[in-house]
Amino acid sequence: MIGHLRTLGVYGAGEAPRLDGELAAYAARWTASHRAACLANERGELTPQIYERNLSCLARARVSLETVLDVLAHVPGERLSNTVVAPRGLPDAEHCLRETQAQQIARLRMLARAADPTVAGAAAAMVGQARALGYAPLVARAYLVQGFDLVVRGLPAQALPALEQAATSAIDGGDERVFVEAYAREVFGIATMGEQELPPGAGAVLGAAPYVEHIARRLGPAGSFERALLYNNLGVSRLSAGDAPAARAWFTRALDEPRSRDGDVELVSAVGNLATMS
C-alpha cells in the first residue's frame, strides 16, 4: 500500500506515512480487543453466545480494514483525495469489546440478584477490564454490579466504595440513570449499616438526596426503575432514622412509579415496606 501511494505524486507520498500510522494503530487496537475477548473466554467470564457475538463484531471490523487496505493499494491518482479519508470510516474495534463487556455486566447483574457466589470474582475482573479500557459509562456499570453484589450478600460496608466509584464514573460518563441507581444503592447500604460501621462521609451522602431526586425526576419514563429504587431506599433510610411519616411518604412515591405497579421483582419490597407501617 505504502509503495503504491508513493507513486502517486507529491500528495500521495505525503499522505502515505500518515495513512500507514493510522491503519497500524487501528490494527493494534483490533488485536488488543481480540486478545482481551479470547482471554476473557478462556477464564470463563463470557457465555458462548456473548463470545460469538464479539468475534462476529471483530470479524466485520477486520473485513473493513482489509477492504480499506486493498482500496488504498490500488487507488488511481485521480481518486486519491476521496480515498484518503476511508480509514476514518472504519468501525471502532474497541466498540466490540465495550459491547461484550456490557453484555457480560448485564449477565452478572442477573446473577448478583440471585446471590450467585461466582459474581464476586467475575465482577472484580470486570471492573479491572473496564478501567483498562477507560470508557467511563462501562466503568460505572462494572462498579455498580460489584456494589450491588456486595449489598445482596449483606456486605454494605464493602459495597459503599464500589457504589461511590459507580456514581462518580457515571457522572463522568454522562449516564444519569446509572448515577441515580448507584446513589440509591449507596443510601440503602448506609441505612442498613450499624452506627459504628458508618463511614465518615455518610451524612454528606444522605444530604445529597434532594439534588439526586431532581436528576431522577428529569429522567422521565425511562428512569422509572431508578426513581422507584431511589424513593424506596430513601424510605428505608428515613425509617431507620425513626422518621415514620417521611418513610411512608417515600414508600408511597415508590409505589406510584410504573415499574413498581408492573411488579418489578426488586421493587416489590416497597409494597412490604409500606405494609409494615399500616
SEDREN-240163 format. One record per residue: residue number from 1; chain; x, z, y of N, C-alpha, C in turn. Coordinates in Angstrom, 1 decimal. Each point is the difference from the previous one (the first is absolute). Last residue first. Layout:
SITE   pos   unit     n_xx     n_zz     n_yy    ca_xx    ca_zz    ca_yy     c_xx     c_zz     c_yy
SITE   NUM      A        X        Z        Y        X        Z        Y        X        Z        Y
...
This chain:
SITE   pos   unit     n_xx     n_zz     n_yy    ca_xx    ca_zz    ca_yy     c_xx     c_zz     c_yy
SITE   278      A    -48.5     58.3      0.1     -1.5      0.1      0.1     -0.5      1.4     -0.2
SITE   277      A      4.5     -1.9     -0.5     -0.2      0.7      1.3     -1.5      0.2      0.2
SITE   276      A      2.0     -2.4     -3.7      0.4      1.4     -0.1     -0.3      0.8      1.2
SITE   275      A     -0.8     -4.7     -0.2     -1.0      0.7     -0.8      0.4      1.5     -0.1
SITE   274      A      2.8     -3.1      2.2     -1.1      0.3      0.8     -1.0      0.9     -0.8
SITE   273      A      3.7     -1.6     -2.3      0.5      0.9      1.1     -1.2      0.4      0.9
SITE   272      A     -0.7     -3.2     -3.4      0.2      1.3     -0.6      0.4      1.0      1.1
SITE   271      A     -0.3     -4.5      1.2     -1.3      0.5     -0.4      0.1      1.4     -0.4
SITE   270      A      3.9     -2.2      0.9     -0.6      0.4      1.2     -1.4      0.5     -0.3
SITE   269      A      2.7     -1.8     -3.4      0.3      1.4      0.3     -0.7      0.4      1.3
SITE   268      A      0.0     -4.5     -1.6     -1.1      0.8     -0.6      0.2      1.5      0.4
SITE   267      A      3.1     -3.8      0.9     -0.8      0.6      1.1     -1.2      0.9     -0.5
SITE   266      A      3.0     -2.6     -2.9      0.8      1.1      0.7     -0.8      0.7      1.1
SITE   265      A     -2.0     -3.6     -2.5      0.4      1.1     -0.9      0.7      1.1      0.8
SITE   264      A     -3.8     -3.2      2.1      1.5     -0.1     -0.2      0.4      1.3     -0.8
SITE   263      A     -4.6     -1.6      1.5      0.4      0.8     -1.1      1.5     -0.2     -0.4
SITE   262      A     -2.9     -1.6      3.8      0.1     -0.9     -1.1      0.5      0.7     -1.3
SITE   261      A     -0.4      2.2      4.2     -1.3     -0.2     -0.5      0.0     -1.0     -1.2
SITE   260      A      4.1      0.9      2.2     -0.5      1.3     -0.6     -1.4     -0.3     -0.7
SITE   259      A      1.9     -3.4      2.6      0.7      0.1     -1.3     -0.4      1.3     -0.7
SITE   258      A     -1.9     -0.9      4.3     -0.5     -0.9     -1.1      0.8      0.2     -1.3
SITE   257      A     -0.5      4.1      3.6      0.8     -1.3     -0.1     -0.5     -0.8     -1.2
SITE   256      A     -1.5      4.5      1.2     -0.7     -1.1      0.7      0.7     -1.3     -0.1
SITE   255      A      1.7      4.1     -1.8     -1.1     -0.5     -0.8     -0.8     -1.1      0.7
SITE   254      A      3.5      2.3      2.3      0.6     -0.7     -1.1     -1.1     -0.7     -0.9
SITE   253      A     -1.3      2.8      3.5      0.4     -1.3      0.5      0.7     -0.8     -1.1
SITE   252      A     -1.4      4.4     -1.0     -1.1     -0.9      0.2      0.4     -1.4      0.5
SITE   251      A      3.3      3.3     -0.5     -0.5     -0.5     -1.3     -1.2     -0.9      0.1
SITE   250      A      1.7      2.1      3.9      0.9     -1.0     -0.5     -0.4     -0.6     -1.3
SITE   249      A     -2.5      3.6      1.9     -0.1     -1.2      0.8      0.9     -1.1     -0.5
SITE   248      A      0.3      4.3     -2.0     -1.3     -0.7     -0.4     -0.1     -1.3      0.8
SITE   247      A      3.6      2.7      1.1      0.2     -0.6     -1.3     -1.2     -0.8     -0.4
SITE   246      A     -0.2      2.6      3.9      0.8     -1.2      0.2      0.2     -0.7     -1.3
SITE   245      A     -2.3      4.1     -0.3     -0.8     -1.0      0.8      0.8     -1.3      0.2
SITE   244      A      2.3      3.7     -2.2     -1.0     -0.6     -0.8     -0.8     -1.1      0.8
SITE   243      A      4.8      2.4      0.3     -0.9     -0.5      1.0     -1.1     -0.9     -0.7
SITE   242      A      4.1      2.3     -1.9     -1.2      0.9      0.2     -1.0     -0.5      1.0
SITE   241      A      4.1     -2.1     -1.9      0.3      0.8      1.2     -1.2      1.0      0.3
SITE   240      A     -0.2     -3.2     -3.5      1.1      0.9     -0.4      0.3      0.9      1.2
SITE   239      A     -3.1     -3.3      0.7     -0.6      1.0     -0.9      1.1      1.0     -0.4
SITE   238      A      1.2     -3.7      2.7     -0.8      1.0      0.8     -0.6      1.1     -0.9
SITE   237      A      2.4     -3.6     -2.1      0.9      0.8      0.8     -0.7      1.1      0.8
SITE   236      A     -2.5     -3.1     -2.6      0.7      0.9     -0.8      0.9      0.9      0.8
SITE   235      A     -2.1     -3.4      2.3     -0.9      1.0     -0.4      0.6      1.1     -0.9
SITE   234      A      2.5     -3.8      1.1     -0.1      0.9      1.2     -1.0      1.1     -0.3
SITE   233      A      0.3     -3.2     -3.2      1.2      0.8      0.0      0.1      0.9      1.2
SITE   232      A     -3.6     -3.2     -0.4     -0.1      1.0     -1.0      1.2      1.0      0.0
SITE   231      A      0.1     -3.6      3.0     -1.1      0.9      0.4     -0.1      1.1     -1.1
SITE   230      A      3.0     -3.5     -0.8      0.5      0.8      1.1     -1.1      1.1      0.3
SITE   229      A     -1.1     -3.2     -3.2      1.0      0.9     -0.5      0.5      0.9      1.1
SITE   228      A     -3.0     -3.4      1.2     -0.7      1.1     -0.8      1.0      1.0     -0.5
SITE   227      A      1.8     -3.7      2.3     -0.7      0.9      0.9     -0.7      1.1     -0.8
SITE   226      A      2.2     -3.4     -2.4      0.9      0.8      0.7     -0.7      1.0      0.9
SITE   225      A     -2.7     -3.2     -2.2      0.6      1.0     -0.9      1.0      0.9      0.7
SITE   224      A     -2.0     -3.4      2.5     -1.0      1.0     -0.4      0.6      1.0     -0.9
SITE   223      A      1.8     -4.1      2.6      0.6      1.3     -0.2     -0.9      1.1     -0.4
SITE   222      A     -1.3     -4.6      0.9      1.1     -0.1     -1.0      0.6      1.4     -0.2
SITE   221      A     -3.4     -0.6      3.4     -0.5      0.0     -1.4      1.1      0.0     -1.1
SITE   220      A      1.8      1.5      4.7     -1.2     -0.7     -0.3     -0.4      0.1     -1.5
SITE   219      A      3.8      1.8      2.9      0.2     -0.8     -1.2     -1.2     -0.8     -0.3
SITE   218      A      0.4      3.4      3.4      0.3     -1.3      0.5      0.1     -1.0     -1.2
SITE   217      A     -0.6      4.7     -0.6     -1.2     -0.6      0.4      0.2     -1.5      0.4
SITE   216      A      3.8      2.6     -1.2     -0.9     -0.2     -1.1     -1.3     -0.7      0.4
SITE   215      A      3.0      1.3      3.4      0.5     -1.1     -0.8     -0.9     -0.3     -1.1
SITE   214      A     -1.0      3.8      2.3     -0.2     -1.1      0.8      0.4     -1.3     -0.6
SITE   213      A      1.0      4.1     -2.1     -1.4     -0.4     -0.2     -0.3     -1.2      0.9
SITE   212      A      4.2      1.9      0.4     -0.1     -0.8     -1.3     -1.4     -0.4     -0.2
SITE   211      A      0.9      2.9      3.6      0.5     -1.4      0.3     -0.1     -0.9     -1.3
SITE   210      A     -1.4      4.6     -0.3     -0.9     -0.8      1.0      0.5     -1.4      0.2
SITE   209      A      2.7      3.0     -2.8     -1.2     -0.5     -0.6     -0.9     -0.8      1.0
SITE   208      A      4.5      2.5      0.4     -0.2     -1.5      0.3     -1.3     -0.5     -0.5
SITE   207      A      1.4      4.6     -0.7     -0.3     -0.3      1.4     -0.2     -1.4      0.4
SITE   206      A      1.6      1.4     -4.3     -1.5      0.2      0.1     -0.4     -0.2      1.4
SITE   205      A      4.6     -0.2     -0.8     -0.7     -1.1     -0.8     -1.5      0.1      0.2
SITE   204      A      2.7      3.4      1.9      0.1     -1.3      0.7     -0.7     -1.1     -0.7
SITE   203      A      0.4      4.1     -2.2     -0.9      0.1      1.1     -0.1     -1.2      0.9
SITE   202      A      3.2      0.4     -3.6     -1.3     -0.2     -0.5     -1.1      0.0      1.2
SITE   201      A      5.2      0.4     -0.3     -0.8     -0.9      0.9     -1.4     -0.2     -0.4
SITE   200      A      3.2      2.9     -2.4      0.0      0.4      1.4     -0.9     -0.9      0.9
SITE   199      A     -1.3      0.4     -5.2      1.2     -0.4      0.7     -0.1      0.4      1.5
SITE   198      A     -2.4      2.7     -4.2     -0.2     -1.0      1.0      1.3     -0.4      0.7
SITE   197      A     -0.9      3.4     -3.6      0.6     -1.3     -0.3      0.0     -1.0      1.1
SITE   196      A     -2.0      4.4      0.1      1.5      0.2     -0.1      0.7     -1.4     -0.3
SITE   195      A     -4.8      0.4      0.1      0.6      0.2      1.4      1.5      0.0      0.0
SITE   194      A     -2.5     -2.8     -3.9      0.0      1.4      0.4      0.7      0.1      1.4
SITE   193      A     -2.4     -4.6     -1.4      1.2      0.8     -0.2     -0.2      1.4      0.4
SITE   192      A     -3.2     -3.7      0.5      0.0      0.6     -1.4      1.3      0.8     -0.3
SITE   191      A     -0.8     -2.4      4.2     -1.2      0.9     -0.2      0.1      0.7     -1.4
SITE   190      A      3.3     -3.3      1.2      0.1      1.2      0.8     -1.1      1.0     -0.3
SITE   189      A     -0.3     -4.2     -2.0      1.1      0.7     -0.6      0.2      1.4      0.7
SITE   188      A     -3.2     -3.1      1.7     -0.5      0.7     -1.2      1.2      0.8     -0.6
SITE   187      A      1.1     -2.6      3.7     -0.9      1.1      0.4     -0.5      0.8     -1.2
SITE   186      A      2.5     -3.9     -0.8      0.8      1.0      0.5     -0.8      1.3      0.5
SITE   185      A     -2.2     -3.9     -1.3      0.5      0.7     -1.2      1.0      1.1      0.4
SITE   184      A     -1.8     -2.7      3.4     -1.1      0.7     -0.6      0.5      0.8     -1.2
SITE   183      A      3.0     -2.9      2.2     -0.3      1.2      0.8     -1.1      0.8     -0.7
SITE   182      A      1.0     -4.1     -1.9      1.1      0.9     -0.2     -0.2      1.3      0.8
SITE   181      A     -3.2     -3.4      0.5     -0.1      0.6     -1.3      1.1      1.0     -0.2
SITE   180      A      0.0     -2.4      4.0     -1.1      0.9      0.0     -0.1      0.7     -1.4
SITE   179      A      3.2     -3.4      0.6      0.3      1.1      0.8     -1.0      1.1     -0.1
SITE   178      A     -0.7     -4.2     -2.1      0.9      0.9     -0.8      0.4      1.2      0.8
SITE   177      A     -2.7     -3.1      2.3     -0.7      0.6     -1.2      0.9      0.9     -0.8
SITE   176      A      1.8     -2.5      3.6     -0.7      1.2      0.5     -0.8      0.6     -1.2
SITE   175      A      4.4     -3.1      0.7     -1.1      0.2     -1.0     -0.7      1.2      0.2
SITE   174      A      4.2     -1.8      2.2     -1.3     -0.5      0.6     -1.2      0.1     -1.0
SITE   173      A      4.9      1.3     -0.4     -0.5     -1.3     -0.6     -1.3     -0.4      0.5
SITE   172      A      1.9      4.2      1.4      1.0     -1.1      0.3     -0.4     -1.3     -0.5
SITE   171      A     -2.8      3.6     -1.0      0.0     -0.3      1.4      1.0     -1.1      0.4
SITE   170      A      0.0      1.5     -4.4     -1.2     -0.8      0.2     -0.1     -0.3      1.5
SITE   169      A      3.4      2.9     -1.4      0.3     -1.4     -0.4     -1.2     -0.9      0.3
SITE   168      A     -0.5      4.6      0.7      0.9     -0.6      1.0      0.3     -1.4     -0.3
SITE   167      A     -2.6      2.3     -3.1     -0.7     -0.1      1.2      0.9     -0.6      1.1
SITE   166      A      1.8      0.9     -4.3     -1.0     -1.0     -0.1     -0.7     -0.3      1.4
SITE   165      A      3.0      3.6     -0.4      0.7     -1.3      0.0     -1.0     -1.1     -0.1
SITE   164      A     -1.8      4.2     -0.5      0.5     -0.1      1.4      0.8     -1.4      0.2
SITE   163      A     -1.4      1.3     -4.3     -1.1     -0.5      0.8      0.3     -0.1      1.5
SITE   162      A      3.3      1.7     -3.0     -0.3     -1.4     -0.4     -1.2     -0.6      0.9
SITE   161      A      1.2      4.6      0.5      1.0     -0.9      0.5     -0.2     -1.4     -0.3
SITE   160      A     -3.1      3.2     -1.9     -0.1     -0.2      1.5      1.1     -0.8      0.6
SITE   159      A     -0.5      1.4     -4.8     -0.7     -1.3      0.5      0.1     -0.2      1.5
SITE   158      A      1.6      3.9     -2.3      0.9     -1.1     -0.3     -0.6     -1.3      0.5
SITE   157      A     -2.5      3.9      0.4      1.2      0.2      0.7      1.0     -1.1     -0.1
SITE   156      A     -4.1      0.1     -2.6     -0.2     -0.4      1.4      1.3      0.1      0.8
SITE   155      A     -1.5     -0.2     -5.1      1.3      0.3      0.6      0.0     -0.4      1.5
SITE   154      A     -3.4     -0.8     -3.8      0.0      1.4      0.5      1.4      0.4      0.6
SITE   153      A     -1.5     -4.4     -1.8      0.6      0.9     -1.0      0.2      1.4      0.5
SITE   152      A     -1.9     -3.4      2.8     -0.8      0.1     -1.2      0.5      1.0     -1.0
SITE   151      A      2.6     -0.9      3.8     -1.2      0.8      0.3     -0.9      0.1     -1.2
SITE   150      A      3.8     -2.7     -0.4      0.4      1.4      0.1     -1.2      0.9      0.3
SITE   149      A     -0.7     -4.7      0.0      0.3      0.4     -1.3      0.4      1.5      0.0
SITE   148      A     -0.5     -2.1      4.1     -1.3      0.1     -0.7      0.2      0.6     -1.4
SITE   147      A      3.8     -1.2      2.5     -0.6      1.2      0.5     -1.3      0.3     -0.7
SITE   146      A      2.1     -4.0     -1.1      0.8      1.1     -0.4     -0.6      1.3      0.4
SITE   145      A     -1.9     -3.9      1.6     -0.4      0.2     -1.4      0.9      1.1     -0.6
SITE   144      A      0.9     -1.2      4.4     -1.4      0.6     -0.1     -0.3      0.2     -1.5
SITE   143      A      4.1     -2.0      1.2      0.0      1.4      0.2     -1.4      0.6     -0.1
SITE   142      A      0.3     -4.6     -0.4      0.7      0.6     -1.1      0.1      1.5      0.2
SITE   141      A     -2.0     -2.6      3.3     -0.8      0.1     -1.2      0.7      0.6     -1.1
SITE   140      A      2.4     -0.7      4.0     -1.1      0.9      0.2     -0.8      0.2     -1.2
SITE   139      A      3.3     -3.3     -0.1      0.6      1.3      0.0     -1.1      1.1      0.1
SITE   138      A     -1.2     -4.4      0.7      0.2      0.3     -1.4      0.6      1.3     -0.2
SITE   137      A     -0.6     -1.5      4.4     -1.3      0.2     -0.6      0.1      0.3     -1.5
SITE   136      A      4.1     -1.0      2.4     -0.6      1.3      0.3     -1.4      0.2     -0.6
SITE   135      A      4.4     -2.7     -1.7     -1.3     -0.4      0.6     -0.9      1.2      0.2
SITE   134      A      4.6     -0.4     -2.1     -0.1      0.3      1.5     -1.2     -0.5      0.6
SITE   133      A      2.4      0.2     -4.6     -0.6     -1.3      0.5     -0.2      0.1      1.6
SITE   132      A      1.4      3.8     -2.4      1.1     -1.0     -0.1     -0.5     -1.3      0.6
SITE   131      A     -3.1      3.5     -0.4      0.9      0.2      1.0      1.2     -1.0      0.1
SITE   130      A     -3.1     -0.2     -3.5     -0.7     -0.4      1.2      1.0      0.2      1.2
SITE   129      A      1.4      1.4     -4.3     -0.1     -1.5      0.1     -0.6     -0.4      1.3
SITE   128      A      0.1      4.6     -0.9      1.3     -0.5      0.1      0.1     -1.5      0.2
SITE   127      A     -4.1      2.1     -1.0      0.4      0.3      1.3      1.4     -0.5      0.3
SITE   126      A     -1.6     -0.5     -4.3     -0.7     -0.9      0.9      0.4      0.3      1.4
SITE   125      A      1.5      2.9     -3.4      0.7     -1.2      0.0     -0.6     -1.0      1.0
SITE   124      A     -2.2      4.0     -0.5      1.3      0.3      0.7      0.8     -1.3      0.0
SITE   123      A     -4.1     -0.1     -2.4     -0.2      0.0      1.5      1.3      0.3      0.7
SITE   122      A      0.1      0.1     -4.7     -0.3     -1.4      0.5     -0.2      0.0      1.5
SITE   121      A      0.5      4.2     -2.1      1.3     -0.8     -0.1     -0.2     -1.4      0.6
SITE   120      A     -3.9      2.7     -0.3      1.0      0.7      0.9      1.3     -0.8      0.0
SITE   119      A     -3.8     -1.2     -2.9     -0.1     -0.5      1.4      1.2      0.6      0.9
SITE   118      A     -1.3      0.9     -4.8      1.0     -1.0      0.3      0.2     -0.4      1.4
SITE   117      A     -3.4      3.0     -1.9      1.3      0.7      0.2      1.1     -1.0      0.3
SITE   116      A     -5.4     -0.3      1.3      0.9     -0.5     -1.1      1.4      0.6      0.3
SITE   115      A     -4.5      0.7      2.2      1.0      1.0     -0.2      0.9     -0.5     -1.2
SITE   114      A     -3.6     -2.5      2.3     -0.3      0.6     -1.4      1.1      1.0     -0.4
SITE   113      A      0.3     -2.2      4.1     -1.3      0.6      0.1     -0.3      0.6     -1.4
SITE   112      A      3.9     -2.5      0.4      0.1      1.4      0.6     -1.3      0.7      0.1
SITE   111      A      0.2     -4.5     -1.6      0.5      1.0     -1.0      0.2      1.4      0.6
SITE   110      A     -1.4     -3.5      2.9     -1.1      0.3     -1.0      0.5      1.0     -1.1
SITE   109      A      3.1     -1.5      3.2     -1.0      0.8      0.6     -1.1      0.4     -0.9
SITE   108      A      3.4     -2.9     -1.3      0.5      1.4     -0.1     -1.1      0.9      0.7
SITE   107      A     -0.7     -4.7      0.2     -0.1      0.5     -1.4      0.3      1.5     -0.1
SITE   106      A      0.7     -2.2      4.1     -1.5      0.1     -0.3     -0.2      0.6     -1.4
SITE   105      A      4.4     -1.0      1.2     -0.5      1.2      0.7     -1.5      0.2     -0.2
SITE   104      A      1.9     -4.0     -1.7      0.5      1.2     -0.8     -0.5      1.3      0.7
SITE   103      A     -0.8     -4.0      2.3     -0.8      0.1     -1.2      0.3      1.2     -0.9
SITE   102      A      2.7     -0.9      3.8     -1.3      0.4      0.4     -1.0      0.1     -1.2
SITE   101      A      4.4     -1.7     -0.7      0.0      1.5      0.2     -1.4      0.5      0.4
SITE   100      A      0.5     -4.7     -0.5      0.2      0.7     -1.3     -0.1      1.5      0.2
SITE    99      A      0.1     -2.6      3.8     -1.3     -0.1     -0.7      0.0      0.7     -1.3
SITE    98      A      4.0     -0.3      2.4     -1.0      0.9      0.7     -1.3      0.0     -0.7
SITE    97      A      3.2     -3.1     -1.5      0.4      1.4     -0.4     -1.0      1.0      0.7
SITE    96      A     -0.5     -4.5      1.1     -0.3      0.2     -1.4      0.3      1.4     -0.5
SITE    95      A      1.2     -1.3      4.3     -1.4      0.2      0.0     -0.4      0.2     -1.5
SITE    94      A      4.3     -1.3      1.2     -0.2      1.5     -0.1     -1.4      0.3      0.0
SITE    93      A      1.4     -4.5      0.5      0.2      0.5     -1.4     -0.3      1.5     -0.1
SITE    92      A     -2.1     -3.6      3.4      0.8      1.2      0.0      0.1      0.5     -1.4
SITE    91      A     -0.7     -5.3      1.2     -0.8      1.3     -0.2      1.0      1.2     -0.1
SITE    90      A      1.1     -4.5      2.9      0.1      0.5     -1.3     -0.8      1.3     -0.2
SITE    89      A      0.8     -2.8      4.1     -1.3      0.1     -0.7      0.0      0.5     -1.4
SITE    88      A      3.9     -0.7      2.8     -0.8      1.0      0.6     -1.4      0.2     -0.6
SITE    87      A      3.2     -3.5     -1.3      0.3      1.3     -0.5     -0.8      1.2      0.6
SITE    86      A     -0.4     -4.6      1.7     -0.7      0.3     -1.3      0.3      1.3     -0.6
SITE    85      A      1.7     -2.4      4.1     -0.9      1.2      0.1     -0.6      0.4     -1.3
SITE    84      A      2.7     -4.0      0.6      0.9      1.2      0.1     -0.8      1.3      0.2
SITE    83      A     -1.9     -4.6     -0.2      0.2      0.7     -1.3      0.8      1.3      0.2
SITE    82      A     -1.1     -3.1      3.6     -1.2      0.6     -0.5      0.2      0.9     -1.3
SITE    81      A      3.6     -2.4      2.1     -0.5      0.9      0.9     -1.3      0.7     -0.4
SITE    80      A      2.0     -3.6     -2.6      0.7      1.3     -0.1     -0.6      1.0      0.9
SITE    79      A     -1.1     -4.8     -0.9     -0.9      1.1     -0.3      0.6      1.4      0.0
SITE    78      A      2.4     -4.2      0.7     -1.1      0.0      1.0     -1.0      1.1     -0.2
SITE    77      A      3.9     -0.6     -3.0      0.3      0.5      1.4     -1.2      0.0      0.9
SITE    76      A     -0.9      0.5     -5.3      0.7     -1.0      0.9      0.2      0.6      1.4
SITE    75      A     -0.2      2.9     -4.7     -0.8     -0.4      1.2      0.8     -1.0      0.8
SITE    74      A      1.1      2.5     -4.2     -0.2     -1.5      0.0     -0.7     -0.5      1.3
SITE    73      A      1.2      4.6     -1.2      1.1     -0.7     -0.6     -0.2     -1.5      0.1
SITE    72      A     -3.3      3.1      1.5      1.2      0.0      0.9      1.2     -0.8     -0.6
SITE    71      A     -3.9      0.6     -2.7     -0.3     -0.8      1.2      1.2     -0.1      0.9
SITE    70      A      0.4      2.8     -3.7     -0.1     -1.4     -0.4     -0.2     -0.9      1.2
SITE    69      A     -0.2      4.7      0.6      1.4     -0.5     -0.3      0.0     -1.4     -0.3
SITE    68      A     -4.2      2.0      0.4      0.7     -0.2      1.3      1.4     -0.5     -0.1
SITE    67      A     -2.4      1.0     -3.9     -0.6     -1.2      0.6      0.7     -0.2      1.4
SITE    66      A      1.0      3.8     -2.5      0.6     -1.2     -0.6     -0.5     -1.2      0.6
SITE    65      A     -1.9      4.0      1.4      1.4      0.0      0.4      0.7     -1.3     -0.5
SITE    64      A     -4.4      0.9     -1.4      0.0     -0.3      1.4      1.4     -0.2      0.5
SITE    63      A     -0.6      1.6     -4.3     -0.4     -1.4      0.1      0.1     -0.5      1.4
SITE    62      A      0.5      4.6     -0.7      1.2     -0.7     -0.4     -0.3     -1.6      0.0
SITE    61      A     -3.5      3.0      1.0      1.0      0.0      1.0      1.2     -0.8     -0.3
SITE    60      A     -3.3      0.6     -3.3     -0.5     -0.9      1.1      1.0     -0.1      1.1
SITE    59      A      0.9      3.0     -3.4      0.1     -1.3     -0.5     -0.4     -1.0      1.0
SITE    58      A     -0.8      4.6      0.8      1.4     -0.4      0.2      0.3     -1.4     -0.5
SITE    57      A     -4.3      1.7     -0.8      0.3     -0.1      1.5      1.4     -0.4      0.3
SITE    56      A     -1.1      0.9     -4.5     -0.7     -1.2      0.5      0.2     -0.3      1.5
SITE    55      A      1.6      4.0     -2.0      0.8     -1.1     -0.4     -0.6     -1.3      0.5
SITE    54      A     -2.5      3.9      0.7      1.2      0.0      0.9      0.9     -1.2     -0.4
SITE    53      A     -3.8      0.8     -2.6     -0.4     -0.5      1.3      1.2     -0.1      0.9
SITE    52      A      0.7      1.9     -4.2     -0.2     -1.5     -0.1     -0.4     -0.5      1.3
SITE    51      A      0.5      4.7     -0.3      1.3     -0.7     -0.1     -0.2     -1.5      0.0
SITE    50      A     -3.9      2.7     -0.1      0.7      0.0      1.3      1.3     -0.7      0.0
SITE    49      A     -2.3      0.4     -4.1     -0.7     -0.9      0.9      0.6      0.0      1.4
SITE    48      A      1.7      2.9     -3.4      0.4     -1.4     -0.2     -0.7     -0.9      0.9
SITE    47      A      1.0      4.8      1.9     -0.8     -0.5     -1.1      0.4     -1.5     -0.3
SITE    46      A      3.5      3.6      2.2     -1.0     -1.1      0.2     -0.8     -0.2     -1.2
SITE    45      A      3.6      3.1      0.1     -0.7      0.3      1.2     -1.1     -1.0      0.3
SITE    44      A      3.7      0.4     -3.5     -1.4      0.3     -0.4     -0.9      0.4      1.2
SITE    43      A      4.8     -1.5     -0.3     -0.2      1.4      0.1     -1.5      0.4     -0.4
SITE    42      A      1.3     -4.6      0.3      0.7      0.6     -1.1     -0.1      1.6     -0.1
SITE    41      A     -2.0     -2.5      3.6     -0.7     -0.3     -1.3      0.7      0.7     -1.2
SITE    40      A      2.0      0.2      4.3     -1.2      0.9     -0.1     -0.8     -0.2     -1.3
SITE    39      A      3.7     -2.8      0.8      0.4      1.4     -0.3     -1.2      0.9      0.0
SITE    38      A     -0.8     -4.5      1.2      0.4      0.1     -1.5      0.5      1.4     -0.3
SITE    37      A     -1.2     -0.9      4.5     -1.2     -0.1     -0.9      0.4      0.2     -1.4
SITE    36      A      3.5     -0.2      3.1     -0.8      1.2      0.2     -1.2      0.0     -0.9
SITE    35      A      2.6     -4.0      0.2      0.7      1.1     -0.7     -0.8      1.3      0.1
SITE    34      A     -1.6     -3.6      2.4     -0.2     -0.3     -1.4      0.7      1.1     -0.8
SITE    33      A      0.5      0.1      4.6     -1.4      0.3     -0.3     -0.2     -0.2     -1.5
SITE    32      A      4.2     -1.1      1.7     -0.2      1.4      0.1     -1.4      0.4     -0.4
SITE    31      A      1.0     -4.6      0.3      0.7      0.6     -1.1     -0.2      1.5      0.0
SITE    30      A     -1.6     -2.3      3.7     -0.8     -0.4     -1.2      0.6      0.7     -1.2
SITE    29      A      2.3      0.3      4.0     -1.2      0.9      0.0     -0.8     -0.3     -1.2
SITE    28      A      3.7     -2.7      0.6      0.5      1.4     -0.3     -1.2      0.9     -0.1
SITE    27      A     -0.7     -4.5      1.3      0.2      0.1     -1.4      0.5      1.4     -0.4
SITE    26      A     -0.6     -0.8      4.6     -1.3     -0.1     -0.7      0.2      0.2     -1.5
SITE    25      A      3.8     -0.5      2.6     -0.6      1.3      0.2     -1.3      0.1     -0.7
SITE    24      A      2.1     -4.1      0.0      0.8      0.9     -0.8     -0.6      1.4      0.1
SITE    23      A     -1.8     -3.3      2.8     -0.4     -0.2     -1.4      0.7      0.9     -1.0
SITE    22      A      1.3      0.1      4.6     -1.4      0.4     -0.1     -0.5     -0.1     -1.5
SITE    21      A      4.3     -1.6      1.2      0.0      1.4      0.1     -1.5      0.5     -0.2
SITE    20      A      0.8     -4.6      0.1      0.6      0.5     -1.2     -0.1      1.6      0.0
SITE    19      A     -1.5     -2.4      3.8     -0.9     -0.1     -1.1      0.6      0.6     -1.3
SITE    18      A      2.7     -0.1      3.8     -1.1      0.9      0.2     -1.0     -0.1     -1.2
SITE    17      A      3.8     -2.9      0.1      0.3      1.4     -0.3     -1.1      1.0      0.2
SITE    16      A     -0.9     -4.8      0.9      0.4      0.3     -1.4      0.4      1.5     -0.2
SITE    15      A     -1.1     -2.3      4.3     -1.0      0.8     -0.7      0.4      0.4     -1.4
SITE    14      A      2.9     -2.8      2.7     -0.2      1.3      0.6     -1.0      0.9     -0.7
SITE    13      A      0.8     -4.4     -1.5      1.2      0.8     -0.3     -0.1      1.4      0.7
SITE    12      A     -3.4     -3.2      0.8      0.0      0.4     -1.4      1.1      0.9     -0.3
SITE    11      A     -0.1     -1.9      4.3     -1.1      0.9     -0.2      0.0      0.6     -1.4
SITE    10      A      3.1     -3.4      1.1      0.4      1.3      0.6     -1.1      1.0     -0.3
SITE     9      A     -0.1     -3.9     -3.5      0.4      0.1      1.4      0.2      1.4      0.4
SITE     8      A     -1.1     -1.1     -4.6     -1.1     -0.4      0.9      0.3      0.2      1.5
SITE     7      A      2.6      1.3     -4.1      0.1     -1.5      0.2     -1.1     -0.5      1.1
SITE     6      A      0.3      4.6     -1.5      1.1     -0.3      0.8      0.2     -1.5      0.2
SITE     5      A     -3.4      1.7     -2.9     -0.3      0.2      1.4      1.2     -0.3      1.0
SITE     4      A      0.6     -0.3     -4.7     -0.9     -1.1      0.5     -0.3      0.2      1.4
SITE     3      A      2.6      3.3     -2.2      0.7     -1.2      0.1     -0.8     -1.1      0.6
SITE     2      A     -2.1      4.1     -1.0      0.9      0.1      1.2      0.8     -1.3      0.2
SITE     1      A     -2.7      0.3     -3.9     -0.8      0.0      1.2      0.9      0.0      1.3
